[in-house]
Amino acid sequence: MKLERELRESDEVVVLLTDRSVESPNVMFEIGLAAGLRLPVTMIELGVKPELQSNVGLFQHVRYSNLNQYLRKLRERLGKPVSSNAKPSKDP
């Protein structure tokens, strides 16, 4: 499976968490697959209703307003540049 191969090559998974994405079966599947591979998963919260956050409460959450701070820490942790021009998933 292409997704699994790409995840195995990843250091960390970052998910943009919106009211729409938190209810997407595809996004939840990808999060579950990443967790099953024991990859760190970080949720970037963008306008998510608090009651929907409980669906993904086991992972690190970062408010969108703190995104730059998170990216700085991620760069340090990985010891390499992190592109902020990543292509968004077609399924939000």
LUMNU-545771 format. One record per residue: residue number from 1; residue in three letters; x, y, z of N, C-alpha, C in turn. Coordinates in nm, 2 decimals, always signed. Example, Ala and Ser with C-alpha at 12.3 -4.5 7.8 and 13.67 -1.06 7.14 Angstrom:
LUMNU-545771
+-----+---------+--------+--------+--------+--------+--------+--------+--------+--------+--------+
! num ! residuo !   n_xx !   n_yy !   n_zz !  ca_xx !  ca_yy !  ca_zz !   c_xx !   c_yy !   c_zz !
+-----+---------+--------+--------+--------+--------+--------+--------+--------+--------+--------+
!   1 !     Ala !  +1.32 !  -0.57 !  +0.78 !  +1.23 !  -0.45 !  +0.78 !  +1.32 !  -0.33 !  +0.78 !
!   2 !     Ser !  +1.28 !  -0.22 !  +0.71 !  +1.37 !  -0.11 !  +0.71 !  +1.29 !  +0.00 !  +0.79 !
+-----+---------+--------+--------+--------+--------+--------+--------+--------+--------+--------+
This chain:
LUMNU-545771
+-----+---------+--------+--------+--------+--------+--------+--------+--------+--------+--------+
! num ! residuo !   n_xx !   n_yy !   n_zz !  ca_xx !  ca_yy !  ca_zz !   c_xx !   c_yy !   c_zz !
+-----+---------+--------+--------+--------+--------+--------+--------+--------+--------+--------+
!   1 !     Met !  +0.09 !  -0.12 !  +0.00 !  +0.00 !  +0.00 !  +0.00 !  +0.09 !  +0.12 !  +0.00 !
!   2 !     Lys !  +0.06 !  +0.21 !  -0.09 !  +0.15 !  +0.33 !  -0.11 !  +0.15 !  +0.42 !  +0.02 !
!   3 !     Leu !  +0.03 !  +0.44 !  +0.08 !  +0.03 !  +0.52 !  +0.20 !  +0.11 !  +0.47 !  +0.31 !
!   4 !     Glu !  +0.10 !  +0.34 !  +0.33 !  +0.18 !  +0.28 !  +0.44 !  +0.33 !  +0.29 !  +0.41 !
!   5 !     Arg !  +0.37 !  +0.27 !  +0.28 !  +0.51 !  +0.29 !  +0.25 !  +0.56 !  +0.43 !  +0.27 !
!   6 !     Glu !  +0.48 !  +0.53 !  +0.24 !  +0.52 !  +0.67 !  +0.26 !  +0.52 !  +0.70 !  +0.41 !
!   7 !     Leu !  +0.43 !  +0.65 !  +0.48 !  +0.43 !  +0.67 !  +0.63 !  +0.56 !  +0.61 !  +0.69 !
!   8 !     Arg !  +0.60 !  +0.49 !  +0.65 !  +0.72 !  +0.42 !  +0.70 !  +0.84 !  +0.51 !  +0.68 !
!   9 !     Glu !  +0.84 !  +0.59 !  +0.57 !  +0.95 !  +0.67 !  +0.54 !  +0.95 !  +0.81 !  +0.61 !
!  10 !     Ser !  +0.84 !  +0.83 !  +0.69 !  +0.82 !  +0.96 !  +0.76 !  +0.88 !  +0.95 !  +0.90 !
!  11 !     Asp !  +0.92 !  +1.07 !  +0.95 !  +0.96 !  +1.09 !  +1.08 !  +0.85 !  +1.12 !  +1.18 !
!  12 !     Glu !  +0.75 !  +1.19 !  +1.12 !  +0.63 !  +1.24 !  +1.20 !  +0.52 !  +1.27 !  +1.11 !
!  13 !     Val !  +0.40 !  +1.26 !  +1.16 !  +0.28 !  +1.29 !  +1.08 !  +0.21 !  +1.41 !  +1.14 !
!  14 !     Val !  +0.18 !  +1.51 !  +1.06 !  +0.12 !  +1.64 !  +1.10 !  -0.02 !  +1.64 !  +1.03 !
!  15 !     Val !  -0.12 !  +1.66 !  +1.10 !  -0.26 !  +1.66 !  +1.05 !  -0.32 !  +1.80 !  +1.08 !
!  16 !     Leu !  -0.38 !  +1.86 !  +0.97 !  -0.46 !  +1.98 !  +0.99 !  -0.60 !  +1.94 !  +1.04 !
!  17 !     Leu !  -0.63 !  +1.97 !  +1.16 !  -0.75 !  +1.93 !  +1.22 !  -0.86 !  +2.04 !  +1.21 !
!  18 !     Thr !  -0.96 !  +2.01 !  +1.13 !  -1.07 !  +2.10 !  +1.11 !  -1.20 !  +2.03 !  +1.15 !
!  19 !     Asp !  -1.31 !  +2.10 !  +1.16 !  -1.44 !  +2.03 !  +1.19 !  -1.47 !  +1.93 !  +1.08 !
!  20 !     Arg !  -1.42 !  +1.95 !  +0.96 !  -1.45 !  +1.86 !  +0.85 !  -1.35 !  +1.74 !  +0.85 !
!  21 !     Ser !  -1.22 !  +1.77 !  +0.87 !  -1.13 !  +1.66 !  +0.87 !  -1.15 !  +1.56 !  +0.98 !
!  22 !     Val !  -1.19 !  +1.61 !  +1.10 !  -1.21 !  +1.52 !  +1.22 !  -1.32 !  +1.42 !  +1.19 !
!  23 !     Glu !  -1.41 !  +1.44 !  +1.10 !  -1.51 !  +1.35 !  +1.07 !  -1.49 !  +1.27 !  +0.94 !
!  24 !     Ser !  -1.37 !  +1.29 !  +0.88 !  -1.34 !  +1.22 !  +0.76 !  -1.29 !  +1.08 !  +0.79 !
!  25 !     Pro !  -1.35 !  +0.97 !  +0.74 !  -1.30 !  +0.84 !  +0.76 !  -1.16 !  +0.82 !  +0.71 !
!  26 !     Asn !  -1.13 !  +0.88 !  +0.59 !  -0.99 !  +0.87 !  +0.54 !  -0.89 !  +0.93 !  +0.63 !
!  27 !     Val !  -0.91 !  +1.05 !  +0.68 !  -0.82 !  +1.11 !  +0.77 !  -0.80 !  +1.03 !  +0.90 !
!  28 !     Met !  -0.91 !  +0.98 !  +0.95 !  -0.90 !  +0.90 !  +1.07 !  -0.83 !  +0.77 !  +1.04 !
!  29 !     Phe !  -0.84 !  +0.71 !  +0.93 !  -0.77 !  +0.59 !  +0.89 !  -0.62 !  +0.62 !  +0.88 !
!  30 !     Glu !  -0.58 !  +0.73 !  +0.82 !  -0.44 !  +0.76 !  +0.81 !  -0.38 !  +0.79 !  +0.94 !
!  31 !     Ile !  -0.45 !  +0.85 !  +1.03 !  -0.40 !  +0.88 !  +1.17 !  -0.38 !  +0.74 !  +1.24 !
!  32 !     Gly !  -0.48 !  +0.66 !  +1.23 !  -0.47 !  +0.52 !  +1.29 !  -0.35 !  +0.44 !  +1.24 !
!  33 !     Leu !  -0.33 !  +0.45 !  +1.11 !  -0.22 !  +0.38 !  +1.05 !  -0.09 !  +0.43 !  +1.10 !
!  34 !     Ala !  -0.08 !  +0.57 !  +1.11 !  +0.04 !  +0.63 !  +1.16 !  +0.07 !  +0.59 !  +1.30 !
!  35 !     Ala !  -0.04 !  +0.59 !  +1.38 !  -0.03 !  +0.55 !  +1.52 !  +0.02 !  +0.40 !  +1.53 !
!  36 !     Gly !  -0.04 !  +0.32 !  +1.45 !  +0.00 !  +0.17 !  +1.45 !  +0.14 !  +0.15 !  +1.41 !
!  37 !     Leu !  +0.20 !  +0.24 !  +1.33 !  +0.34 !  +0.24 !  +1.30 !  +0.43 !  +0.31 !  +1.40 !
!  38 !     Arg !  +0.36 !  +0.35 !  +1.51 !  +0.43 !  +0.42 !  +1.62 !  +0.50 !  +0.55 !  +1.58 !
!  39 !     Leu !  +0.44 !  +0.62 !  +1.49 !  +0.49 !  +0.75 !  +1.44 !  +0.43 !  +0.86 !  +1.53 !
!  40 !     Pro !  +0.51 !  +0.96 !  +1.57 !  +0.45 !  +1.07 !  +1.64 !  +0.34 !  +1.14 !  +1.55 !
!  41 !     Val !  +0.23 !  +1.17 !  +1.60 !  +0.12 !  +1.23 !  +1.53 !  +0.09 !  +1.36 !  +1.60 !
!  42 !     Thr !  +0.09 !  +1.47 !  +1.53 !  +0.06 !  +1.61 !  +1.58 !  -0.06 !  +1.66 !  +1.51 !
!  43 !     Met !  -0.15 !  +1.71 !  +1.58 !  -0.27 !  +1.78 !  +1.53 !  -0.26 !  +1.93 !  +1.53 !
!  44 !     Ile !  -0.27 !  +1.99 !  +1.42 !  -0.27 !  +2.14 !  +1.41 !  -0.42 !  +2.18 !  +1.41 !
!  45 !     Glu !  -0.47 !  +2.24 !  +1.52 !  -0.61 !  +2.27 !  +1.53 !  -0.64 !  +2.40 !  +1.46 !
!  46 !     Leu !  -0.74 !  +2.39 !  +1.38 !  -0.79 !  +2.51 !  +1.31 !  -0.94 !  +2.52 !  +1.32 !
!  47 !     Gly !  -0.99 !  +2.59 !  +1.42 !  -1.13 !  +2.61 !  +1.44 !  -1.21 !  +2.48 !  +1.47 !
!  48 !     Val !  -1.16 !  +2.39 !  +1.54 !  -1.22 !  +2.27 !  +1.58 !  -1.31 !  +2.29 !  +1.70 !
!  49 !     Lys !  -1.43 !  +2.24 !  +1.69 !  -1.52 !  +2.24 !  +1.81 !  -1.47 !  +2.15 !  +1.92 !
!  50 !     Pro !  -1.47 !  +2.20 !  +2.04 !  -1.41 !  +2.12 !  +2.15 !  -1.47 !  +1.97 !  +2.16 !
!  51 !     Glu !  -1.60 !  +1.96 !  +2.13 !  -1.65 !  +1.82 !  +2.14 !  -1.60 !  +1.73 !  +2.03 !
!  52 !     Leu !  -1.55 !  +1.78 !  +1.92 !  -1.49 !  +1.70 !  +1.82 !  -1.34 !  +1.66 !  +1.85 !
!  53 !     Gln !  -1.28 !  +1.74 !  +1.93 !  -1.14 !  +1.71 !  +1.96 !  -1.12 !  +1.58 !  +2.04 !
!  54 !     Ser !  -1.23 !  +1.53 !  +2.11 !  -1.22 !  +1.41 !  +2.18 !  -1.20 !  +1.29 !  +2.09 !
!  55 !     Asn !  -1.24 !  +1.30 !  +1.96 !  -1.22 !  +1.19 !  +1.87 !  -1.07 !  +1.16 !  +1.85 !
!  56 !     Val !  -0.98 !  +1.26 !  +1.87 !  -0.84 !  +1.24 !  +1.84 !  -0.76 !  +1.29 !  +1.96 !
!  57 !     Gly !  -0.81 !  +1.27 !  +2.08 !  -0.75 !  +1.33 !  +2.20 !  -0.62 !  +1.27 !  +2.25 !
!  58 !     Leu !  -0.58 !  +1.16 !  +2.19 !  -0.46 !  +1.09 !  +2.24 !  -0.33 !  +1.15 !  +2.18 !
!  59 !     Phe !  -0.34 !  +1.24 !  +2.09 !  -0.22 !  +1.29 !  +2.02 !  -0.19 !  +1.43 !  +2.06 !
!  60 !     Gln !  -0.07 !  +1.47 !  +2.03 !  -0.03 !  +1.61 !  +2.06 !  -0.11 !  +1.71 !  +1.98 !
!  61 !     His !  -0.16 !  +1.81 !  +2.04 !  -0.24 !  +1.92 !  +1.97 !  -0.16 !  +2.05 !  +1.97 !
!  62 !     Val !  -0.17 !  +2.12 !  +1.86 !  -0.11 !  +2.25 !  +1.85 !  -0.21 !  +2.35 !  +1.79 !
!  63 !     Arg !  -0.23 !  +2.46 !  +1.86 !  -0.33 !  +2.56 !  +1.80 !  -0.26 !  +2.62 !  +1.68 !
!  64 !     Tyr !  -0.34 !  +2.65 !  +1.58 !  -0.29 !  +2.71 !  +1.45 !  -0.21 !  +2.84 !  +1.48 !
!  65 !     Ser !  -0.26 !  +2.91 !  +1.58 !  -0.19 !  +3.04 !  +1.61 !  -0.05 !  +3.01 !  +1.67 !
!  66 !     Asn !  -0.02 !  +2.89 !  +1.71 !  +0.12 !  +2.85 !  +1.76 !  +0.20 !  +2.77 !  +1.65 !
!  67 !     Leu !  +0.15 !  +2.77 !  +1.53 !  +0.21 !  +2.68 !  +1.43 !  +0.36 !  +2.72 !  +1.40 !
!  68 !     Asn !  +0.40 !  +2.84 !  +1.40 !  +0.54 !  +2.88 !  +1.37 !  +0.63 !  +2.82 !  +1.48 !
!  69 !     Gln !  +0.58 !  +2.83 !  +1.61 !  +0.66 !  +2.78 !  +1.72 !  +0.67 !  +2.63 !  +1.71 !
!  70 !     Tyr !  +0.57 !  +2.56 !  +1.67 !  +0.57 !  +2.42 !  +1.66 !  +0.67 !  +2.38 !  +1.55 !
!  71 !     Leu !  +0.67 !  +2.45 !  +1.43 !  +0.76 !  +2.42 !  +1.32 !  +0.90 !  +2.44 !  +1.36 !
!  72 !     Arg !  +0.93 !  +2.55 !  +1.44 !  +1.07 !  +2.57 !  +1.48 !  +1.12 !  +2.45 !  +1.57 !
!  73 !     Lys !  +1.03 !  +2.40 !  +1.66 !  +1.07 !  +2.29 !  +1.74 !  +1.09 !  +2.16 !  +1.66 !
!  74 !     Leu !  +1.00 !  +2.15 !  +1.56 !  +1.01 !  +2.03 !  +1.47 !  +1.14 !  +2.03 !  +1.39 !
!  75 !     Arg !  +1.18 !  +2.15 !  +1.34 !  +1.31 !  +2.16 !  +1.27 !  +1.42 !  +2.12 !  +1.36 !
!  76 !     Glu !  +1.42 !  +2.17 !  +1.48 !  +1.53 !  +2.13 !  +1.58 !  +1.53 !  +1.98 !  +1.61 !
!  77 !     Arg !  +1.41 !  +1.92 !  +1.63 !  +1.40 !  +1.78 !  +1.66 !  +1.45 !  +1.69 !  +1.55 !
!  78 !     Leu !  +1.42 !  +1.73 !  +1.43 !  +1.46 !  +1.65 !  +1.31 !  +1.60 !  +1.68 !  +1.26 !
!  79 !     Gly !  +1.65 !  +1.80 !  +1.30 !  +1.78 !  +1.84 !  +1.26 !  +1.79 !  +1.86 !  +1.11 !
!  80 !     Lys !  +1.68 !  +1.90 !  +1.05 !  +1.68 !  +1.93 !  +0.91 !  +1.57 !  +2.02 !  +0.87 !
!  81 !     Pro !  +1.58 !  +2.09 !  +0.76 !  +1.48 !  +2.18 !  +0.72 !  +1.34 !  +2.11 !  +0.70 !
!  82 !     Val !  +1.24 !  +2.19 !  +0.74 !  +1.10 !  +2.14 !  +0.72 !  +1.03 !  +2.23 !  +0.63 !
!  83 !     Ser !  +0.98 !  +2.18 !  +0.52 !  +0.91 !  +2.26 !  +0.42 !  +0.77 !  +2.30 !  +0.47 !
!  84 !     Ser !  +0.74 !  +2.43 !  +0.46 !  +0.61 !  +2.47 !  +0.49 !  +0.52 !  +2.48 !  +0.37 !
!  85 !     Asn !  +0.57 !  +2.43 !  +0.26 !  +0.50 !  +2.43 !  +0.13 !  +0.45 !  +2.30 !  +0.09 !
!  86 !     Ala !  +0.42 !  +2.22 !  +0.19 !  +0.37 !  +2.08 !  +0.17 !  +0.24 !  +2.09 !  +0.10 !
!  87 !     Lys !  +0.21 !  +1.99 !  +0.01 !  +0.09 !  +1.99 !  -0.07 !  -0.02 !  +1.94 !  +0.02 !
!  88 !     Pro !  -0.14 !  +2.01 !  +0.03 !  -0.24 !  +1.96 !  +0.12 !  -0.31 !  +1.83 !  +0.06 !
!  89 !     Ser !  -0.36 !  +1.75 !  +0.15 !  -0.44 !  +1.63 !  +0.11 !  -0.56 !  +1.68 !  +0.03 !
!  90 !     Lys !  -0.61 !  +1.60 !  -0.06 !  -0.73 !  +1.63 !  -0.13 !  -0.85 !  +1.61 !  -0.04 !
!  91 !     Asp !  -0.84 !  +1.53 !  +0.06 !  -0.95 !  +1.50 !  +0.15 !  -0.92 !  +1.57 !  +0.28 !
!  92 !     Pro !  -0.99 !  +1.69 !  +0.31 !  -0.95 !  +1.77 !  +0.43 !  -0.98 !  +1.70 !  +0.56 !
+-----+---------+--------+--------+--------+--------+--------+--------+--------+--------+--------+
